[in-house]
């Protein structure tokens, strides 16, 4: 449904731009959500991208488009824009979104923008820029509803109506003590069902899930997902409330982290490769693929050691692809399961041997099943029990070793405080290929008396 909606937006815009029907394009643009517009940008040539952006008249919608554009495209769009025009757009955006965009601007332009922004907005953005971008402080929203614990329900409702009209997440009212420290939280529902004269401290929830400004964004996402809350408060080292992280930001974190892990596991870096230039994409992927190249060269030398065996029984080579392939597949499966488990908190890195033991058991069972299948094929095609047994054992060893390597690498990397996603992809498949070939020929040499 979502894909159909985007497609029905993109195609008319492309067609009308080719025809030069600018008036019709403006009508579509003004009725289209920024997320759908950003998808349309990626399918257009650069001149049409510039033209389409110039047709957006609403500054708030331009800000939403800014936040949705990929970095390379964003930088190209603002090339010919004046500082005042950029500032006017940024003034309509939430401060956390502005802080994210400020990381993309060249340093001199970012300084000029901050100088020209409204004093209050500039101070908020500069405050967010003090924190690392992948921490709670870097992604939090400094606008939130906070009232004193002695405030009555009636007074809190009046504050919502007068002081907090533009707050992004008004579903929670955070309660602070006299020193601004977080003391509790109340939902809107709790607020409206109690008698008006009841103080906040009498019905607030004092057990509040909170994070500090230096908490990693992945941990923030896990907390929000685990406890099904719409926002999580952020406190400083003195437990003073400094911001909140809303569920929409958490969704962005989960999507971004999942994408990064997928790219790392595939060996293509951690950025969105669809919008990169050919040179940049090649440069990122080149070193990752070196591991595969090196593994292939090592496998060549291993096979070369058994050249005499291959000359005697050339059909041994026919089973190399299936043995390496089955090992590589289960290695990728195991590593993916473990990496995802670590990322979601379902797997504890202290349980290394428990996790590895389980995956090894699964690998051995699957290896026995497919070893029987492939061994049976070997016997039917060559009528040699020794060959059939050698191929079966090779499949079992390949898949068992692959499950062992695929599950162990991410856990070891995580213990060493290295992103476990980098242990997958080329690293796992390359090591599995080398070990699979080695054990296959060792087993064949022994059983076939080569």
C-alpha positions in Angstrom: 0.0 0.0 0.0 2.8 2.4 0.9 4.8 1.5 -2.2 1.7 2.1 -4.4 1.2 5.5 -2.8 4.8 6.5 -3.4 4.6 5.2 -7.0 1.5 7.2 -7.8 3.4 10.3 -6.6 6.6 9.7 -8.4 5.3 8.8 -11.9 3.1 11.9 -12.3 5.8 14.2 -11.1 8.4 12.8 -13.5 6.0 12.9 -16.4 4.8 16.4 -15.8 8.4 17.7 -15.3 9.4 16.2 -18.7 6.4 18.0 -20.3 7.2 21.3 -18.5 3.8 21.4 -16.8 5.1 23.3 -13.8 1.6 24.5 -12.6 0.4 20.9 -12.3 3.6 19.8 -10.5 3.1 22.6 -7.9 -0.4 21.4 -7.2 0.9 17.8 -6.6 3.8 19.1 -4.5 1.7 21.1 -2.2 -0.6 18.1 -1.5 2.2 15.5 -1.1 3.8 14.3 2.1 7.5 15.2 2.5 8.5 11.5 2.7 6.9 10.8 -0.6 8.5 13.9 -2.2 11.9 12.7 -1.0 11.4 9.4 -2.7 10.6 11.3 -5.9 13.8 13.3 -5.7 15.9 10.1 -5.9 14.4 9.2 -9.3 15.0 12.5 -11.0 18.0 14.1 -12.7 19.8 16.8 -10.8 18.2 19.8 -12.8 14.8 18.3 -12.1 15.6 17.9 -8.5 16.5 21.6 -8.2 13.4 22.5 -10.1 11.1 20.4 -7.9 12.6 21.8 -4.7 12.0 25.3 -5.9 8.3 24.5 -6.4 7.9 23.8 -2.7 6.6 27.1 -1.2 5.8 26.1 2.3 8.9 26.5 4.5 7.8 23.8 6.9 7.4 21.3 4.1 10.9 22.2 2.8 12.2 21.5 6.3 10.5 18.1 6.3 12.1 17.3 2.9 15.5 18.5 4.1 15.3 15.9 6.9 14.3 13.1 4.5 17.0 13.7 1.8 20.1 11.6 1.6 23.3 13.5 2.5 24.8 13.7 -1.0 21.6 15.0 -2.5 21.0 17.4 0.4 24.4 19.0 -0.1 23.8 19.4 -3.8 20.3 21.0 -3.2 21.7 23.7 -0.9 24.7 24.5 -3.1 23.0 27.6 -4.7 20.9 28.6 -1.7 21.7 31.6 0.4 22.3 31.4 4.1 19.2 33.4 4.9 17.0 31.0 2.9 18.5 28.0 4.6 18.0 29.6 8.1 14.4 30.4 7.3 13.8 26.7 6.5 15.7 25.5 9.6 13.7 27.8 11.9 10.6 25.7 11.1 12.2 22.4 12.1 12.6 20.7 15.4 15.9 21.4 17.1 17.0 17.8 17.1 16.4 17.5 13.3 18.4 20.8 12.8 21.3 19.4 14.9 21.3 16.3 12.7 21.5 18.5 9.6 24.2 20.7 11.0 26.5 17.7 10.9 26.2 17.7 7.1 27.0 21.4 6.5 30.6 22.5 5.8 32.1 24.0 9.0 32.1 27.6 7.8 28.5 27.4 6.6 27.4 25.8 9.8 28.9 28.6 11.9 27.2 31.2 9.7 23.9 29.5 10.0 24.1 29.2 13.8 25.0 32.9 14.0 21.9 33.9 12.0 19.4 31.6 13.6 17.1 32.9 16.2 18.9 33.1 19.6 16.7 30.5 21.4 16.8 28.0 18.5 20.5 28.5 18.0 21.2 27.8 21.7 19.2 24.6 21.7 20.9 23.3 18.5 24.4 24.2 19.9 23.5 22.4 23.1 22.6 19.2 21.2 25.8 19.5 19.1 27.8 19.1 22.3 26.9 15.4 22.4 28.0 12.6 20.1 25.5 12.0 17.3 24.9 8.4 18.2 24.1 9.0 21.9 20.9 9.9 23.7 22.1 13.5 24.1 22.6 13.8 20.3 19.2 12.6 19.3 17.0 14.0 22.2 14.4 16.8 21.8 15.0 19.6 24.3 11.2 20.5 24.3 9.1 18.6 26.8 6.4 19.1 29.4 7.8 19.3 32.9 5.9 20.5 36.0 6.8 20.6 39.7 5.7 17.7 41.9 3.5 20.2 44.0 1.6 21.3 40.9 -2.0 20.3 40.9 -3.7 18.4 38.1 -5.8 21.5 37.2 -2.6 23.7 37.0 -0.9 21.1 34.9 -3.8 21.1 32.4 -3.7 24.9 32.3 0.0 24.7 31.5 -0.6 22.3 28.6 -3.1 24.7 27.2 -1.0 27.8 27.5 2.8 27.0 27.7 3.2 23.7 25.9 1.1 24.1 22.8 4.0 23.3 20.4 5.6 20.5 22.3 6.2 17.4 20.1 5.3 14.8 22.6 2.6 16.0 25.1 1.4 12.5 26.0 3.7 12.4 29.1 4.1 15.1 31.8 7.4 14.7 33.6 7.5 15.7 37.2 10.6 17.4 38.7 11.6 18.3 42.2 12.7 21.8 43.3 16.1 21.3 41.8 14.9 20.2 38.3 15.7 16.6 39.0 13.4 13.9 37.4 11.0 12.6 40.1 8.2 11.0 38.2 6.0 10.9 35.1 2.3 11.0 34.5 0.3 10.2 31.4 -2.5 12.5 30.1 -5.0 9.8 31.1 -3.8 9.9 34.7 -4.0 13.7 34.7 -7.6 13.9 33.6 -9.1 11.2 35.8 -7.9 12.5 39.2 -9.6 15.3 41.1 -8.4 18.8 39.8 -6.9 19.7 43.2 -4.7 16.6 43.4 -0.9 17.4 43.5 1.2 15.6 40.8 3.3 13.8 43.5 0.3 11.9 44.7 -0.6 10.1 41.4 2.7 10.3 39.4 4.7 7.1 38.6 8.0 7.4 40.4 9.6 4.4 38.8 10.6 6.1 35.5 12.6 4.5 32.7 15.3 7.0 31.9 18.6 7.2 30.0 21.6 9.4 30.5 23.0 11.8 27.8 25.8 9.4 26.9 23.7 6.3 26.5 24.1 4.7 23.1 21.2 5.2 20.7 20.8 1.4 20.2 20.3 1.0 24.0 17.7 3.8 23.9 15.9 2.0 21.1 15.9 -1.3 23.1 14.5 0.4 26.2 11.6 2.0 24.2 10.8 -1.2 22.4 11.0 -3.4 25.5 8.7 -1.3 27.7 6.3 -0.1 25.0 6.6 3.6 25.8 6.1 6.6 23.5 9.1 8.6 24.8 12.0 8.1 27.2 13.4 11.0 29.3 17.1 12.0 29.1 18.9 13.1 32.3 22.4 14.5 32.9 24.9 13.4 35.5 22.9 15.2 38.2 19.6 13.4 37.2 18.3 16.7 35.9 15.8 16.4 33.0 17.4 17.8 29.8 15.3 16.3 27.0 13.2 13.4 25.7 13.6 10.9 22.9 10.3 10.2 21.1 9.2 7.0 19.4 9.5 8.4 15.9 13.2 9.0 16.6 13.5 5.5 17.9 12.0 4.1 14.7 14.6 6.1 12.7 17.4 4.6 14.9 16.2 1.0 14.5 15.9 1.5 10.7 19.3 3.2 10.4 21.1 0.6 12.7 19.5 -2.3 10.9 20.5 -0.9 7.5 24.1 -0.3 8.7 24.3 -3.9 10.1 23.0 -5.3 6.8 25.6 -3.3 4.8 28.4 -4.3 7.1 27.4 -7.9 7.0 27.4 -7.8 3.2 30.8 -6.1 3.2 29.7 -2.7 1.7 30.4 -0.4 4.6 27.7 1.3 6.6 26.3 4.0 4.4 23.4 4.1 2.0 25.1 2.8 -1.2 22.1 3.4 -3.5 22.8 7.2 -3.7 26.6 7.1 -3.8 28.7 7.8 -6.8 30.4 4.9 -8.7 33.9 6.0 -7.4 32.8 6.3 -3.7 30.9 3.0 -3.8 33.9 1.2 -5.3 36.2 2.7 -2.7 34.0 1.5 0.2 33.6 -2.0 -1.1 37.1 -2.6 -2.3 38.8 -3.3 1.1 35.9 -5.5 2.3 36.1 -7.7 -0.8 39.9 -8.1 -0.3 39.1 -10.7 2.4 37.1 -12.8 -0.1 39.9 -12.5 -2.6 42.5 -13.5 -0.1 40.4 -16.5 1.0 40.0 -17.6 -2.6 43.8 -17.5 -3.1 44.3 -19.6 0.0 41.7 -22.1 -1.2 43.6 -22.3 -4.5 46.8 -23.2 -2.7 45.0 -25.8 -0.6 43.4 -27.4 -3.6 46.8 -27.3 -5.3 48.3 -29.4 -2.5 45.9 -32.1 -3.5 46.5 -31.8 -7.2 47.7 -35.4 -7.4 44.5 -36.7 -5.8 42.4 -34.7 -8.2 44.2 -36.2 -11.2 43.4 -39.7 -9.9 39.8 -38.8 -9.2 38.7 -35.7 -11.1 35.1 -36.1 -9.9 36.2 -35.0 -6.5 36.2 -31.4 -7.9 32.5 -31.7 -8.8 31.5 -31.7 -5.1 33.6 -28.7 -4.0 30.8 -26.1 -4.9 28.1 -27.9 -2.9 30.3 -28.5 0.1 31.5 -24.9 0.2 28.0 -23.5 -0.6 26.3 -25.4 2.2 28.9 -24.4 4.7 28.8 -20.7 3.6 25.0 -20.6 3.8 24.7 -22.0 7.3 27.6 -19.8 8.4 25.8 -16.7 7.2 22.6 -17.9 8.9 24.3 -18.5 12.3 26.1 -15.2 12.2 23.0 -13.3 11.2 21.0 -14.9 14.1 23.7 -14.1 16.6 24.3 -10.5 15.4 20.6 -9.8 15.5 20.3 -11.4 18.9 23.1 -9.2 20.3 21.6 -6.1 18.7 18.1 -6.7 20.2 19.5 -7.8 23.6 18.1 -11.3 23.3 21.6 -12.8 23.3 24.0 -12.1 26.2 27.6 -12.1 25.2 28.4 -13.8 28.5 26.5 -16.9 27.2 29.1 -17.5 24.6 29.4 -21.3 25.0 25.7 -21.8 25.4 24.9 -19.9 22.1 27.8 -21.5 20.2 26.9 -25.0 21.5 23.3 -24.6 20.3 24.3 -23.4 16.8 27.0 -26.1 16.6 24.3 -28.7 17.5 22.0 -27.3 14.8 24.9 -27.3 12.3 25.7 -30.9 13.0 22.1 -32.1 12.7 21.6 -30.2 9.4 25.0 -31.4 8.2 24.1 -35.0 8.9 20.8 -34.6 6.9 22.4 -32.9 3.9 25.5 -35.1 4.1 23.2 -38.1 3.7 21.5 -36.4 0.7 24.8 -35.3 -1.1 26.5 -38.6 -0.2 23.6 -40.5 -1.7 24.0 -38.5 -4.9 27.7 -39.3 -5.0 27.0 -43.0 -4.6 24.3 -43.0 -7.3 26.5 -41.2 -9.8 29.8 -42.9 -9.2 28.9 -46.2 -7.4 31.7 -45.8 -4.8 30.9 -46.2 -1.1 34.2 -44.7 0.0 33.5 -41.5 -2.1 29.9 -41.3 -0.8 31.2 -41.6 2.8 33.9 -39.0 2.2 31.5 -36.5 0.7 29.0 -37.1 3.6 31.7 -36.5 6.2 32.9 -33.4 4.3 29.4 -31.9 4.3 28.9 -32.6 8.0 32.3 -31.1 8.9 31.7 -28.1 6.6 28.3 -27.2 8.1 29.4 -27.9 11.7 32.5 -25.7 11.3 30.4 -23.0 9.6 27.9 -22.9 12.4 30.7 -22.8 15.0 32.5 -19.9 13.2 29.4 -18.0 12.3 28.1 -18.0 15.9 31.5 -17.5 17.6 32.9 -14.6 15.6 30.2 -12.1 16.5 30.2 -13.0 20.2 34.0 -12.7 20.4 34.0 -9.4 18.6 31.2 -8.1 20.9 33.3 -9.1 23.9 36.2 -7.1 22.5 33.9 -4.1 22.0 34.1 -4.3 18.3 30.9 -4.0 16.2 29.9 -7.7 15.7 28.4 -7.0 12.3 31.9 -6.6 10.9 32.6 -10.3 11.7 30.1 -11.5 9.2 29.9 -11.3 5.4 33.3 -11.8 3.7 35.0 -12.8 7.0 32.8 -15.7 7.9 32.2 -17.0 4.4 35.9 -16.8 3.5 37.0 -18.7 6.6 34.3 -21.3 6.0 35.4 -21.8 2.4 39.0 -22.3 3.3 38.2 -24.8 6.1 35.6 -26.7 4.0 38.0 -27.3 1.2 40.8 -28.3 3.6 38.7 -30.9 5.5 37.1 -32.2 2.3 40.4 -33.1 0.7 41.9 -34.4 4.0 38.9 -36.8 4.5 38.9 -37.8 0.8 42.6 -38.5 0.9 42.3 -40.8 3.9 39.2 -42.7 2.9 40.1 -43.1 -0.8 43.7 -44.0 -0.2 45.0 -41.2 -2.5 
